[in-house]
């Protein structure tokens, strides 16, 4: 399952993002979206987890949780149009 994670701290690393989700199960990929010109975080990213049940538990537990001084917005990612 692909998970959208919004309202990330601009200082959060991909390793920290992976770590936050890995306590709920295996994370296949963690990616923070960055501005192409400045290489700064845009404040959101995506996490991929292979087991849907673990992904749903992570979404429930982390949505609204404060990480790095910001309340995360976490939900199932919508497919690109």
C-alpha positions, 0 to 999 in steps of 0.5 A: 500500500502506498501511503501519503504523509503530509505536514512533515517537518522540513528537517525530517530525513527519509531515514527518520520517515522510514523509522517512524513507519517501520515500528508497524511493519516492513517499509519497502520505500520511504520518499520525501518529495523535494523541490528540484531547484533548491533540493529542500523538502516540500513537506510531504512524502510517501511510504510504501508498505507491502502488508496492507494490515500493517499499513492501515495500523500505521495510518491509524496510529500516525495520523495526527501524531506530532513528529518534529513539532508538526501533526502529521497527515497520513492517509492512503495515497490516491493514484496519480491522474 
